[in-house]
């Protein structure tokens, strides 16, 4: 087997593994849309997450709010209103739906496939959450098996 054939086989194998991992991480991260300042797509207040059920601290592992059927919502001067789609045309580009997998690997600093305590703390510090009690509480909520590591499944699970 030539060097080129080996490299091609390695790339193919990596691609197949990547597809399997992506297929298992089908959750969404429900952050406030960039075109809204304080509201979600359905005009509910962003907290900063826009999930229908409870999201984890990274706004992942939950079902995202959407515009009401047949309506378009927009925010102006701090107020949010929804209009019938026939009455007012409003084009939006949704750039907030990021898979939980991409968020998770972005937070995995040492790229070992697991989120460790220091990586979790760094992520929360980046979100300006530095209180030790809050850090510990959120980590213990997400680390369901209490092994000190947060797996992708724990990260993406609805709480």
N, C-alpha and C positions, 0 to 999 in steps of 0.2 A: 504494500500500500504506500503510495507516494505521500509526501508531506502535504501537498495540496488536498489530496483525498482525505487525509486525517483531519485537517483543519475544517474542511467542508462537513465532515461527519460530526465534529465537535460543535460547530455552529448549529447544525440541524438538531442535535441533542439538546443544546441550550435553549433553542427556540421551542422545542416540544415541552421542556420543563417549565419554561416561562408561561406557555399557554395553560398548562395544568394549574400553576399557581394563580394566575389571573382568574381562571374559572372558579377557584375556591373563594376568591375575595370579591364578592359581588355587591357588597354594601356601598352605600354612598356616604359622603361627608357633606353635611348640610350646613354650610356656612352662609352667612348673609350674602345675598347677591351684590356684586360690585356696583350695580347701578341703583341700589337702595342704600340709604344712610342708616336708618334705624329700624327698618321693617323687613319682613320676609316677602316672598312672592305673593302670598295671599293677604297681605297687609297686617298680619299679626306682628307684634313687636318681636324683634330679634333679641336673643338673650345670651350671647351672640349667635347661638345656633338656631337653625330654622327647621328643626325636626318635629314631626307630629308627636312622637313619643320621646322619652328621654334619650338624649345623645350622650356619648361619653365626653370627657373634657376637651377632646379634639374635634368635637362635632361630628363624629363618625359613629357607625353602629346604630343607625336609626333611619326611619323613613322620612324623606324630605317633604316639606310643604310645597304645594304647587298652586298656580293660579286657579281660581274657581273655574269650573267648566263654562266655556263660552264667554269668558271675561278676560280683560287685560287690566292689570293693576299697575299703577305708577305712583311715585312719591314726589311731592312738590312741597317745598317750604315746610318740611317736617310732617306733613299730613299725607296719608296714603289713601287712595281711592281706587275702586275697581269699576270699570266701565264695561258695558256690553260690547262684545267683539265687533258687532255690526255697526255700532254707533261711532266708535273711535278706533282707528287703526294705530297700532303701537307695535313696533318691531323691537324685540329684545334678543340679545345674544347671550345665552347662558354659558358662562365660563366658570361656574362654581361647582359643577358636579365632578368632583375628583374622587376616584375610587379610594376606598380605605387602604388598599394595597399600596398605592403610590404614596399616600400620606405616611403609612407605616414604614416603608423603606426609606423615606426621606428623614424620618426621626431616628432610624437605626444608624447611629454614628459610626460604630466599628464594623458595620456590615456583616454581622454574624447571624442575621436572620431572627434575632430575638431582641426585644427592648428591655434593657437592664435598668436598674434603679437610677444610675447616673444619667442615662439617656432620657428617661422619663422626666427627671428633675430639670435637665437642660431645656427640654421642650416647654415645660411649664414656666421656667424662668424667662424664656423667650416671650411667653404670653404675660409676663409681669406678675406671675404668681410665685412668690418666694417664701411665704409663710410655711414653716416646717410641718405644722399640723395639717394644713391644707394639702401639701405635697403628699404626705403619708396617707391621708384619707383617700385621695383620688387614686393613688397607686394601689392601695389595698382593695378598692372597689374593682379596679380593672384586673388585678392579679388574682383571678378566681381560685386557682389551685395553690396559692400562697408559696410558690417556689422561688420567688424573687425575680422572675422573668415574665414579661408580658408577650404572649404569642400573638400571631396575626388573628387567630380565632378569638382570643380573649379581647383583643383590640376592637374587633369588628362586631362582637356580640352585643345585641340590644340589652341594655341594663334596666 
